[in-house]
Amino acid sequence: MDDKARKMDSECFATPLVPDRTDLVKIVRGYLLEGTDSTREIKLELCRLNVYDKGSGSGSSFFKSYVDTPPPDGKKKMFGSLVIVFPTPHEGGTLRLRHHGQEWTFDSALELAGVRTPTIGYIAFFSDVKHKVAPVTSGHRVTLTYNLHFDDNGPASATDSKLLSYHQPAANERTFRTTLEALLENGEFLPEGGTLGFGLRHVYPVVQRGSLNHVYDLLKGSDAAIYRSFRALGFDPVLYLYHEWYSPESETIEAVISEEVIDILGELDVMDVTMAIYNNGGVVVWVDGGDSMGRFPRWKNPEKVHWVTPVTEFNHWGNPYPTYGNQLEVDFVYGDLCLVVRIGKAGERLVCPTVRQIRKACQSRSRS
């Protein structure tokens, strides 16, 4: 072992711990990766062992901030690192992460202190995240570092039920729930209540038509953390497909959300996609960044959704509908999966309008 750096490279030691045989691979895939990347196979390559103690090196074990560098040959598609912390008693040694002006900390000493069952600490992060270890003030902080890279032998199936239904809570889920609870207790946050929207960060199978109910049991990673946190606080998060469609009548983009995949093509007289989805239980929503619903607004009181995370195209579903020019043709309106949570006013957060009330308030002006 290098006495100065307290580091031992992987070719110099062996360990009985094999992360590939544990749930760590699923956890990393589910919480660190997004979109189609979260369906790919990943491999963990043991890199080094580090021992941090108070007396190591020049008085204290301290890693200066640095960024992991992928292999120069480019053959292994390294995208991040996994650090495993053994439950050796220690104080200090907090791992500090920095990326795009934001900072996070992982205090392994605090997380592992007092745990009676056999436990290890772990943290995974992308290669471009700067990180450093604060000085250890007592004891020994012992870690294994693994390089994370994609396996070119083939992607994992996006419909693998074991992959999608994995619900191992991450440590940061507790932090998210605590922060969310504090935010909702703040009377200055949405004082009159409102609607929060979250674009999903992972890929899920969407049926050709019908309900989205099967997706609730498949939520994973950050999507599952958001859903579970709101449910734990008494709210009713709902999965929707978010559609945008250009309306010739209002001369603008209109948006509507629905709890199911609607068979628009089956209605051969459909000329108005927004109205067709609305008539099948959809809710018209305000287009983010748009004007007052267009040059000729035709909807009163569309629901305003505050997008906490933007809508993604990871679950981009094309729904055909008939159009008419010189002849009958078929076009597509696209829906993207999102999670919507309705919140009541300050002091009465769990008292919020029902979907029926929202739909009643949002009527087509052409009908009034």
C-alpha positions as CSV (number, residue, x, y, z in Angstrom):
1,M,0.0,0.0,0.0
2,D,1.2,3.5,-0.8
3,D,1.8,5.0,2.7
4,K,1.3,8.6,1.4
5,A,-1.9,8.2,-0.5
6,R,-3.2,5.1,1.4
7,K,-4.2,3.7,-1.9
8,M,-4.0,0.2,-3.3
9,D,-4.7,-0.5,-7.0
10,S,-7.1,-3.4,-7.9
11,E,-4.3,-5.7,-9.2
12,C,-2.8,-5.7,-5.8
13,F,-5.7,-7.1,-3.7
14,A,-8.8,-9.2,-3.9
15,T,-12.2,-8.7,-2.2
16,P,-15.1,-11.1,-1.5
17,L,-17.5,-8.3,-2.2
18,V,-18.9,-8.5,-5.8
19,P,-21.4,-5.7,-6.4
20,D,-22.6,-7.3,-9.6
21,R,-24.1,-10.1,-7.5
22,T,-26.0,-7.6,-5.3
23,D,-28.8,-5.1,-6.0
24,L,-26.3,-2.3,-6.5
25,V,-26.4,-2.6,-10.3
26,K,-30.2,-2.2,-10.3
27,I,-29.9,0.7,-7.9
28,V,-27.3,2.5,-10.0
29,R,-29.3,2.0,-13.2
30,G,-32.6,3.1,-11.6
31,Y,-31.4,6.2,-9.7
32,L,-28.4,7.5,-11.7
33,L,-29.4,6.9,-15.3
34,E,-32.3,8.2,-17.2
35,G,-34.2,7.5,-20.4
36,T,-33.0,4.6,-22.6
37,D,-29.7,4.6,-20.7
38,S,-31.6,3.2,-17.7
39,T,-32.4,0.1,-19.7
40,R,-28.8,-0.6,-20.8
41,E,-26.6,-3.2,-19.1
42,I,-23.8,-1.7,-17.0
43,K,-20.6,-3.2,-15.7
44,L,-18.7,-2.4,-12.5
45,E,-14.9,-2.4,-12.8
46,L,-12.9,-2.5,-9.5
47,C,-10.4,0.4,-9.5
48,R,-8.8,0.9,-6.1
49,L,-9.0,0.6,-2.3
50,N,-8.5,3.7,-0.2
51,V,-7.9,4.0,3.6
52,Y,-8.3,7.4,5.2
53,D,-7.2,8.0,8.7
54,K,-6.1,11.0,10.8
55,G,-2.4,10.3,10.5
56,S,-2.1,9.5,6.9
57,G,-0.1,11.6,4.4
58,S,0.7,15.1,5.6
59,G,-1.3,15.0,8.8
60,S,-4.7,14.1,7.4
61,S,-6.3,12.1,4.7
62,F,-7.7,14.6,2.3
63,F,-8.5,14.2,-1.4
64,K,-8.4,17.5,-3.4
65,S,-11.3,18.1,-5.7
66,Y,-11.0,16.2,-8.9
67,V,-13.0,14.7,-11.8
68,D,-12.7,11.0,-12.8
69,T,-11.1,10.6,-16.2
70,P,-12.5,7.9,-18.6
71,P,-10.0,5.4,-20.0
72,P,-7.9,7.0,-22.8
73,D,-8.5,4.1,-25.2
74,G,-12.3,4.9,-25.3
75,K,-13.1,1.2,-25.6
76,K,-15.0,1.2,-22.3
77,K,-17.8,3.6,-22.2
78,M,-17.2,4.9,-18.7
79,F,-19.9,7.2,-17.4
80,G,-19.4,7.3,-13.6
81,S,-18.1,5.9,-10.4
82,L,-19.4,3.9,-7.5
83,V,-17.8,4.3,-4.1
84,I,-18.5,1.7,-1.4
85,V,-17.8,2.6,2.2
86,F,-17.1,-0.2,4.7
87,P,-18.8,0.1,8.2
88,T,-15.5,0.8,10.0
89,P,-15.9,3.3,12.8
90,H,-14.8,6.8,11.8
91,E,-15.6,10.5,12.1
92,G,-15.2,13.0,9.3
93,G,-14.4,12.0,5.8
94,T,-17.5,13.5,4.3
95,L,-17.6,13.2,0.5
96,R,-18.4,16.5,-1.1
97,L,-19.8,16.7,-4.7
98,R,-20.0,19.7,-7.0
99,H,-21.7,20.0,-10.4
100,H,-22.9,23.1,-12.3
101,G,-22.8,25.3,-9.2
102,Q,-24.7,22.8,-7.0
103,E,-23.2,20.9,-4.1
104,W,-24.1,17.7,-2.2
105,T,-22.5,15.9,0.7
106,F,-22.4,12.2,1.7
107,D,-21.5,11.7,5.3
108,S,-20.7,8.0,5.5
109,A,-19.8,8.2,9.2
110,L,-23.3,9.5,10.1
111,E,-25.1,7.1,7.8
112,L,-23.3,4.0,9.1
113,A,-23.2,5.0,12.8
114,G,-25.4,2.9,15.1
115,V,-26.5,0.5,12.3
116,R,-26.8,-2.9,13.9
117,T,-27.3,-5.1,10.8
118,P,-24.5,-5.7,8.3
119,T,-24.5,-2.6,6.2
120,I,-22.3,-0.8,3.7
121,G,-22.5,2.7,2.5
122,Y,-22.5,3.6,-1.2
123,I,-22.7,6.5,-3.6
124,A,-22.7,6.7,-7.4
125,F,-22.1,9.8,-9.5
126,F,-21.3,10.8,-13.1
127,S,-17.7,11.2,-14.3
128,D,-18.0,15.0,-14.7
129,V,-18.9,15.6,-11.1
130,K,-16.1,17.2,-9.0
131,H,-15.6,15.4,-5.7
132,K,-13.3,15.5,-2.7
133,V,-13.1,13.9,0.7
134,A,-12.9,16.0,3.9
135,P,-10.3,15.1,6.5
136,V,-11.0,12.1,8.7
137,T,-10.8,13.2,12.4
138,S,-10.8,9.8,14.0
139,G,-11.0,6.1,13.0
140,H,-10.5,4.8,9.5
141,R,-12.6,5.4,6.4
142,V,-12.2,2.4,4.1
143,T,-13.6,2.5,0.6
144,L,-13.7,0.6,-2.7
145,T,-14.0,2.6,-5.9
146,Y,-15.5,1.1,-9.1
147,N,-15.6,2.5,-12.6
148,L,-19.1,2.3,-14.2
149,H,-19.3,1.7,-17.9
150,F,-21.9,0.5,-20.4
151,D,-21.7,-3.1,-21.5
152,D,-21.6,-3.3,-25.3
153,N,-22.9,-6.8,-25.3
154,G,-26.4,-5.6,-25.4
155,P,-29.0,-3.4,-23.6
156,A,-31.4,-4.7,-20.9
157,S,-35.0,-5.1,-21.9
158,A,-37.1,-2.1,-21.1
159,T,-40.0,-4.5,-20.3
160,D,-38.0,-6.5,-17.8
161,S,-40.5,-6.7,-14.9
162,K,-37.7,-7.3,-12.4
163,L,-35.9,-4.2,-13.6
164,L,-38.9,-2.0,-13.7
165,S,-40.6,-3.1,-10.5
166,Y,-37.5,-2.6,-8.4
167,H,-38.4,-0.3,-5.5
168,Q,-35.3,0.0,-3.4
169,P,-35.6,3.4,-1.7
170,A,-32.5,5.6,-2.1
171,A,-30.9,7.5,0.8
172,N,-31.7,10.8,-0.8
173,E,-35.4,9.9,-0.9
174,R,-35.6,10.8,2.8
175,T,-34.0,14.1,2.1
176,F,-36.4,14.8,-0.7
177,R,-39.5,14.0,1.4
178,T,-38.3,16.1,4.3
179,T,-37.6,19.1,2.0
180,L,-40.9,18.6,0.2
181,E,-42.8,18.6,3.6
182,A,-41.0,21.8,4.7
183,L,-41.8,23.5,1.4
184,L,-45.5,22.6,1.7
185,E,-45.6,24.0,5.2
186,N,-44.3,27.3,3.9
187,G,-47.3,29.6,3.4
188,E,-45.5,31.6,0.7
189,F,-45.2,28.5,-1.6
190,L,-48.4,28.3,-3.8
191,P,-50.4,30.2,-1.2
192,E,-53.6,29.6,-3.2
193,G,-52.7,26.1,-4.1
194,G,-51.9,24.8,-7.5
195,T,-50.7,21.9,-9.7
196,L,-47.2,20.5,-9.9
197,G,-45.9,18.5,-12.8
198,F,-43.0,16.1,-13.2
199,G,-41.7,14.8,-16.5
200,L,-40.7,11.2,-16.0
201,R,-37.0,10.3,-16.1
202,H,-37.2,6.6,-17.0
203,V,-38.7,4.5,-19.8
204,Y,-41.9,2.5,-19.3
205,P,-44.1,0.4,-21.5
206,V,-47.3,2.2,-22.7
207,V,-50.1,0.1,-24.0
208,Q,-51.6,0.9,-27.4
209,R,-54.9,2.1,-25.8
210,G,-56.5,2.1,-22.4
211,S,-55.4,3.0,-18.9
212,L,-52.0,3.9,-17.6
213,N,-52.6,2.2,-14.3
214,H,-50.1,-0.6,-14.9
215,V,-47.3,2.0,-14.9
216,Y,-47.7,2.9,-11.2
217,D,-46.2,-0.4,-10.2
218,L,-43.3,0.0,-12.6
219,L,-42.1,3.4,-11.5
220,K,-38.4,3.4,-10.5
221,G,-35.6,5.7,-9.5
222,S,-36.4,9.3,-9.0
223,D,-39.9,8.8,-10.5
224,A,-40.7,6.3,-7.8
225,A,-39.2,8.5,-5.1
226,I,-41.4,11.5,-6.1
227,Y,-44.5,9.3,-6.3
228,R,-43.9,7.6,-2.9
229,S,-43.0,10.9,-1.2
230,F,-46.3,12.6,-2.2
231,R,-48.3,9.5,-1.3
232,A,-46.7,9.4,2.1
233,L,-47.7,13.0,2.7
234,G,-51.3,12.2,1.8
235,F,-51.5,13.5,-1.8
236,D,-52.7,11.6,-4.8
237,P,-50.2,11.9,-7.6
238,V,-51.7,11.0,-11.0
239,L,-50.0,9.7,-14.2
240,Y,-51.0,11.5,-17.4
241,L,-50.1,11.7,-21.0
242,Y,-49.3,15.3,-21.9
243,H,-50.3,16.2,-25.5
244,E,-49.6,19.4,-27.5
245,W,-51.5,20.1,-30.7
246,Y,-51.7,23.1,-33.0
247,S,-55.3,24.3,-33.1
248,P,-56.3,26.1,-36.4
249,E,-59.2,27.6,-34.6
250,S,-57.2,29.4,-31.9
251,E,-54.1,29.6,-34.1
252,T,-51.8,28.4,-31.3
253,I,-50.5,25.3,-29.6
254,E,-53.0,23.8,-27.1
255,A,-52.1,21.2,-24.4
256,V,-54.3,18.6,-22.9
257,I,-53.6,15.7,-20.4
258,S,-55.3,12.4,-20.2
259,E,-55.2,9.4,-17.8
260,E,-55.4,6.9,-20.6
261,V,-54.4,6.3,-24.2
262,I,-57.4,7.4,-26.2
263,D,-58.3,5.9,-29.6
264,I,-58.7,9.1,-31.5
265,L,-58.4,7.3,-34.9
266,G,-61.6,5.4,-34.1
267,E,-63.6,8.6,-34.2
268,L,-63.4,9.3,-38.0
269,D,-65.1,12.6,-37.7
270,V,-62.5,14.1,-35.4
271,M,-61.1,17.4,-36.6
272,D,-60.2,18.7,-33.2
273,V,-57.7,16.7,-31.2
274,T,-57.9,18.8,-28.1
275,M,-61.7,18.5,-28.0
276,A,-61.5,14.8,-28.7
277,I,-59.2,14.1,-25.7
278,Y,-61.2,16.5,-23.5
279,N,-64.4,14.7,-24.4
280,N,-62.8,11.5,-23.3
281,G,-62.0,12.7,-19.8
282,G,-58.9,14.9,-20.6
283,V,-58.0,18.1,-18.9
284,V,-56.9,21.2,-20.9
285,V,-53.8,22.8,-19.4
286,W,-51.9,26.0,-19.9
287,V,-49.0,25.7,-22.4
288,D,-45.8,26.5,-20.5
289,G,-44.3,29.7,-21.8
290,G,-47.3,30.4,-24.1
291,D,-49.6,33.4,-24.3
292,S,-53.2,33.5,-23.1
293,M,-54.1,30.3,-25.1
294,G,-53.5,31.9,-28.5
295,R,-54.8,34.7,-30.7
296,F,-58.4,33.4,-30.5
297,P,-58.5,31.8,-27.0
298,R,-61.3,29.2,-26.9
299,W,-60.8,27.7,-23.5
300,K,-61.7,29.3,-20.2
301,N,-59.5,28.6,-17.1
302,P,-57.1,25.9,-18.4
303,E,-55.3,24.2,-15.6
304,K,-52.0,25.9,-14.8
305,V,-49.3,23.2,-14.3
306,H,-46.0,24.3,-12.6
307,W,-43.4,22.0,-14.1
308,V,-40.9,21.1,-11.5
309,T,-39.0,18.9,-14.0
310,P,-39.7,19.3,-17.7
311,V,-41.7,16.9,-19.8
312,T,-39.3,14.5,-21.5
313,E,-39.6,12.4,-24.6
314,F,-38.4,9.2,-22.9
315,N,-42.0,7.9,-23.1
316,H,-43.0,9.5,-26.4
317,W,-46.3,7.9,-27.6
318,G,-47.7,8.6,-31.1
319,N,-51.5,8.6,-31.3
320,P,-52.9,8.6,-34.9
321,Y,-55.9,10.8,-35.8
322,P,-57.7,11.5,-39.1
323,T,-57.1,14.7,-41.0
324,Y,-58.8,16.0,-44.1
325,G,-57.3,17.8,-47.1
326,N,-58.0,16.7,-50.6
327,Q,-58.4,13.2,-49.2
328,L,-58.5,11.5,-45.8
329,E,-55.1,11.2,-44.2
330,V,-53.6,10.2,-40.9
331,D,-51.5,12.4,-38.7
332,F,-50.1,11.9,-35.2
333,V,-50.4,13.7,-31.9
334,Y,-47.7,12.8,-29.4
335,G,-48.2,12.2,-25.7
336,D,-45.5,12.1,-23.0
337,L,-45.8,10.5,-19.6
338,C,-45.8,12.8,-16.6
339,L,-46.8,12.8,-13.0
340,V,-49.2,15.5,-11.8
341,V,-50.0,16.4,-8.2
342,R,-52.7,18.9,-7.2
343,I,-52.1,20.8,-3.9
344,G,-54.5,22.8,-1.8
345,K,-54.0,26.3,-0.5
346,A,-51.7,27.1,2.5
347,G,-53.0,25.5,5.7
348,E,-55.3,23.2,3.7
349,R,-52.8,21.4,1.4
350,L,-54.8,18.2,1.2
351,V,-58.0,20.0,0.2
352,C,-57.7,20.4,-3.6
353,P,-60.2,20.5,-6.5
354,T,-61.2,17.2,-8.1
355,V,-60.7,16.5,-11.8
356,R,-64.4,16.9,-12.3
357,Q,-64.3,20.4,-10.8
358,I,-61.3,21.3,-12.9
359,R,-62.9,20.1,-16.1
360,K,-66.1,21.9,-15.3
361,A,-64.2,25.2,-14.8
362,C,-62.4,24.7,-18.1
363,Q,-65.1,24.8,-20.7
364,S,-64.8,25.5,-24.4
365,R,-65.8,29.1,-25.2
366,S,-67.5,27.8,-28.3
367,R,-69.9,25.9,-26.0
368,S,-70.7,28.7,-23.6
